Every structure is written in C-alpha cells, then in structure tokens.
Amino acid sequence: MCGILGILSSQSVSENLLPEKLLEGLSRLEYRGYDSAGIATVHDSKIDRRRAAGKLKNLKALVNDNPLKGTIGIGHTRWATHGAANITNAHPHSSPDVAVVHNGIIENFSVLKQSLQAKGVTFESETDTEVVVHLIADFLKNKLSPLQAVQQTLQQLQGAFALVILFRDYPSLMIATRRGSPLVVGCHQDELFVASDALALVGWVRQLCYLDEGDVAVLEKTETGLSTHLYNSDAQPVERIWRPSQLSAAAVTKADYSHFMLKEIFEQPAVLSDSIQSLIGVEGTAIDLPDLKLDPGSISQVFIIACGTSYYAGLVAKYWFEKYFQVPTQVEIASEFRYRQPCLDKKALYLFLSQSGETIDTLAALSLVKQNNCKTLAIVNVPESSIARQSDQVFHTLAGPEIGVASTKAFTAQLVNLLGLGLYLKGDHNQDLCQELRLLPRLVSEVLNDQSTYQHVSLKLAQAQHALYLGRGLQYPIALEGALKLKELSYIHAEGYAAGELKHGPIALIDGQMPVVVLAPYDEWFEKTLSNMQEVLARNAQVIILTDEIGAEHVHRQVTNKSTLEMIVLPRVASLTSPFVYTVAVQLLAYYAALHKGTDIDQPRNLAKSVTVE
Ligand code: G6P
C-alpha cells in the first residue's frame, strides 16, 4: 500500500540531488502498490510540491519539466483509500507552513475536519490526511514548537498510521511518527532517511533503527551535523537499537528477468534449499528447531490465522498437521477472526502467517490473542516487521525480499516452515521425509526447465473470461492458490474448488469456453479427481491437467475424448511434498497467461503487497 520516504541531507549534498533521490527511493516502493505519487521540499522559505496521478513516470516527467530543489524532502506513493486517485488527493498534503505524507487511516478524520472547518479552515482534498496538516499548522500558530505541535496533534488522532512532516519555517527539521504502521530511520554520513520500508533505503544506509509503536523521531541538521532524537508515546526521550542494514542491492533489481515475479519464481529452488537446510542440515535426518520454545505435548490444537496467499499456506498446513501429524488444526481468515469473538483456547498455539508481517488484519488478530494471554508464534518473511515484533516467538522464512505483488517464493518458504513445525509438534524423526524434502529443490528446478509448455498451455487461460481450478486433498489449497494467482495477475475471473464440490454448483458454469485446471498427481485422490475431470470433459470444457508420468499413463488409457485436453507432466513427487511442485506449475501458468494478456505483472491494478488498512 502507500509508501513513505523522507530525506534530510547535509549542506555538502547538492540541492539538485535530493529530488532525484526521492524519486529513486519511491521507485523502490512501487512494488507495494499505488495509484498516485508526490514529493515536496522546503526551499527558499517555502514548501514546494509536485504530485501526479498514476505511475511514478508521470511524476518524474513533471519534475523533469518543472524541477524542484532542496536538501530536505518527503515523498509518497499513495494507494487511494479516502478520495479518488487524482492529483488533489495525492500526497504530500500541505498548507503554507506544513507538509505531510501519511500511511494508514485517520479514523476520526471526519469529526476533526468539521471542527477545523468551524474555525474557518478550508480543505482542498477528500483525504483523511489533510486534517493532520491543518491540526499541526493550527498548533504552530498558537506558538507551540514543531515537536509540541506534532505531539498535541497525535493526541487527537485515532487509527493506525505513519506520518512524516516538513515545516516551512524550520528548513532543517523533519519529524516522523508511527502508530500501527511501520517506519524505519536510516543514517549515513551525509544524510538521514525515514521510510515505511527498509527496501527504499537499500545501498544508501549502513545503520537502521525501527521505530517502536507511538515513537516520534526528530531528524535535524544543525551546525554540528545531522542528528536523530527519539521520543516515546509519553513524549519521553528514548534510545532504540540501531542495526546494520542487511539488505543487498541485488534484492531490489530484476537481474536478467523480465519481471520480479519471474525472478522470484526462479529463486524458489535456492530458497527451498536454504530453508530445508536450516531445518535439517545437510545430512540431517530430523527436524532441528533449537530456537523454538514450545512444549508440543502441552498444545491442544493449532489455530493458523492469515490473509490471502498466506491463508492458503495455512490450509495446506491443516492437511499436513491433521492427516500426517495428528495435530488438530483450524485455519482462520484474519479479517474475520476477531469479528466472531472466538472462544480462545489457552492450551492452543496461535500461529500467524504473513509474508510482510504488516497485514493489518493479521496484526489485529494477533493483538486480540495476546490480550487473552494465549501462546503466539509468527511465521514471517520480514524480520523487523510488526507481527514479528509482537508475537511471543518467530519462525522466520528465508525467502529474502519479495517484490512482485503476487506472492510466490514467500509462499513456498512458508510451506517449508509449516512442514517443519508440523514435524516438530509431532516429535517425529522421519528420515524418509527428510529425504523427500532434500529432493524438492531439484524437482522444482525440473518444473522451471520447461517454460515453453507453460507459455503454450497458458494461452487457453489468457483467451478466457473465467477459469476453474480443481484439486483434492493437498491439491485443494493449491487449486485455490492457482486461481488466486491467475485472477491477481491476469484479471481473469478464476475460482478454486475442492474437486468433490464440482457437482454442487460450479459444474453449471461449464461450457466449451471454460478452462478447467485440474491438479492431479498420481496419489490416493487421483482416480476420484480423474472422474471429475471426465465430467467436465464430457461437457466440452477446455481442460488443463497437471499430473505426473503415472497419472499421464492413466489419462491416456482412461480418457477417450482428448480433443479439449492439454496435459502438463510434472516430476513424480511424494504426496506429502507435492504442494511445492504443483504450486510452481500454477505460478507459471498464471505468469504466462498474464504475459499473453499484457497486464502489469509485478504491480497488478488495485493490489498492494502489504495491506496495512482494514
Ligand atoms: C496482499 C498481497 C498478497 C498476500 C496478502 C497477505 O493481498 O497482495 O500477496 O498474500 O496480502 O499478506 P501477508 O504479507 O500477510 O502474507
């Protein structure tokens, strides 16, 4: 969703450079999803802004035609919530005295707006953000210092947000604050930075400091140099830990790939290999999770709580945990979990799955569970994220930064951790499974070797308006994930179904135009899924079956009408670990369908990588 960047440079940095740098930093935040962008600086005793609707290239063109200068500036990529994605609603919002960029939502903005309007303040935008500008400006008029004005304003705001503020009359001062939305401060010899996401600062900073909930950071340039002072939510000065930045520049480039998504799909063998090695070592025959402090014998059941693709990883885990490890497991959509006031079980393990670690609904569910003193564990891909910081324990996935909005390698990395956790809870030293796990990077590489098949077969999907994905058992969640990937990337309406549900409704949709992707490794569910495939073939559906060599033989023998059938033959894999192989196949189908359609694969319309508003 929205992205924030602030830069304060020392005098030695040219004032022409900062706007360029703001734009470069914003381009690193594009992956979060946005629909307008803007930057502002303080220069020659005034706040100067440039804002544009649509992609960053529009803002860059504007800045090129009408440059701005400064050694202090803020930038923003906006994912519209309150008000259309136009220039007027784009950030930074500003009065003559104050400019603000904002992530999140000011929930009580309407009441605040009315009281400001009653004082004669006029608003130019429909956003919730603009109240922050006018509140701060009002406090400044009443002779409060910038820090006091921000602190007083914060007392009036409700909601989850991150803010960065510039002041016309204090051209060497930037104030940043967070409540519920992440912010990180970075420092370098000649510059201070603040960003909603450390990825914006890759290569620019050596040290990072993640703000705590309610913190206010005062970034300042004085005669003696640059300084950062932090205050907690009680306005008391605090120290926070500065850590060396771990991110490499390679993480934010596409290398030779046409899209980040394709690069990330291709990174999966390496991610799997690293993740599996961290669980079982190179030669190990048992799962080793020394950092996890859980007593498996005392856990009555597991609740997995997540959104989107992470939720589907949770559904795969439910099959693993219950069928293979005999651990009772519930999977919950985070956005609904708290609404039904769940009866919380003190003996249960509450497991929060999130790639970003910032998804607001997952965070809210975590906070509910923590208030009730239940055991929490997070599986996250971003180590310093809010979910990682707030749960009792964390089991990090090793996917590395994921830039493509549609999750790929983070999903398969989540699956490895979930399988490891299941084995740990079962207390099982399963040598065979360790062997199966070790095979996965090679099997996934084999899938990736065969791009032309996916390019060709996905045409069937690209030409359709709708598609169905069917799977049974462990392939059911992968059918859901495959359908989600297709709809996210190509805007084709796609639904995943448990194959057994076909006759309870979806079969009514089948006609000669409908593609049906059938996930059917040759396993205990194969024959039943094949029957379902026959039922849709009998109704002339355009079927794409994903199976293995043995499954393919059965299809050849049993299916007579193959005129509307395409087959993709995947490597033979153990049933338990089949989700990894079939996931990569449905990722490729979705990727190439989107490529045929010419959609924006890395930043699909309307989507955000990290959903930080409800
Ligand atoms: C958004 C992203 C998805 C992601 C979901 C959950 O919808 O576009 O790719 O699966 O959020 O995000 P999380 O970071 O909590 O896994």
Residues whose N, C-alpha, C, O or C-beta is under 5 A from the ligand:
A	BS01	G6P	C307 G308 T309 S310 L353 S354 Q355 S356 G357 T359 V405 A406 S407 A608 K609 V611
